[in-house]
Amino acid sequence: MNVVELMADLQARHDEATTRAGELRYQIEHLTAALAETEARLTDLVTTRKVIAELVPTGGEPEPPESASAYQAILSAFNKHPDQAFRVRDLHELLGMPTDDPAMNVSRSRLGRLTRQGFLTQPGRGLYQKRT
């Protein structure tokens, strides 16, 4: 192999290495951008988790029953105590439901619906009793 051929071979190898280095730089740039996007998304998810954890009760009060079972629980309580008139708070305490205002407002709506449907009566303001 003469010097000219050796120089041509070195140039070809240099060109191949330059091309490969360019491809690797492109991949690094692409992966760096993808990594930055993924890390930003992870940061957003961590922040969202923290905010939700602060807003969700820590289990101090039991969760209210779902709609259908809430109606069943309410009617069951009135069936067990047919002669007793209940206030919403008393009913919630009996059923182990939360006594915060939003939960009790939902129950007031349910009790109003049950009254309109004829299952309950209102012997006084804020009192509900089983219709006999």
N, C-alpha and C positions, 0 to 999 in steps of 0.2 A: 504494500500500500504506500503510495507516495504522499507527499505533504499536501498536495491539492485535494486528493481524495479524503485524507484525514481531516482537513479543514472543512470540507463539504459535509462530512459525517458529523463533525462537531457542531456545525451550523444547523443541521437538521435536528440534532438532539436538543440544541438550544431552543429552536423554534417549537419543538414538541413540549419542552418543559415550560416555555413561556405561555403556550396555549393552555396547558394543564393548570398552570398557576392562575391564569385568568379565570378558568372555569371554577377553580376552588375559591377564588376571591368572590365570584358571583354567588356561589353556594353559601359562603360565609355571610355575605350581605343579606341574602334571602333568609337564611336561618336566624340571623341576628334580628331582622325585622319581625319574623314569626315569633321568636322568643319574646321580644318586647311586647307584642300584641297579647301573647298568652299570659305574660306576667301582669300586664295591666288588667286583663280579664280576671285573673286570680285575685288581684287586689280589690277589684269591684265586688267579687263574690264574698270575700272575707268581710268587707264593709257591710254588705247587704245582710250577711248572717248575723253580724253584731247588732245591727239595727233591729232586725226581727227578734233576736233573742231578748233585747231590751223591752220590746213591746209585748211579747207573749208572757202571760202569767207563768209563774214558776211552779204551778201545781198546788198553790195554797188552797184554791177552791176547785171543786170538781167542775168539769165541763158540763154544760146543760145538755139534756138529752136531745136527740135529733127531733125534728118537727113531729113526725107521726108518733114516735114513742113519747114525746113530751105531752101530746094530747092524751095518750093512753095513761101516762103517769098521773096527769091531772084528774082525769075521770076516775081512775082507780082510787085516788086519795078521797075524792068526794063520795065514791061508793063505800069506802071503809068507814066514813064519818058522815052518814047521810043527814044527820040533824045539825051538824056544825056548820057555821058560816065562817069562811076564811077570808082574811086579807091576803093580798098577793105575797107580802113578806112572810107571813105565817106559812103559806102554802110552799114557798121556796124553801124555808127552813125544814119543813116536814119532808120534802122530797130531796133535800140535800143539793138544791140548785143554788147558784150564785145569787147574792142579794144586792148586787150592784144595780144602779138605775137602768142601764140599757137592757139587762136580762129581765128585770121585772116589767119593763115596758112591753117587751115581747110577750110576756105572760099575760099582761093586761089585755093585749090584743086577742090572745087565744081565749081568755076567759070571756071577753066580749063576744067573740064568735060563737062560743059554746052557749052563751046566754041567748043570742039571737036564734040559734038552732034549737033552743028549747031544752037543752040538757041541764042548764043551771038557771037559777033566779038570782036577783039582786035584792036581798032584804033590806039593805041600807047602802049608803054611799061607800064604795070601796069594798063592800062585802059580797061574797059569792057563796051560794049554797046549792046543793043538789035539788033539782025540781022533784017534788013528791006528787 
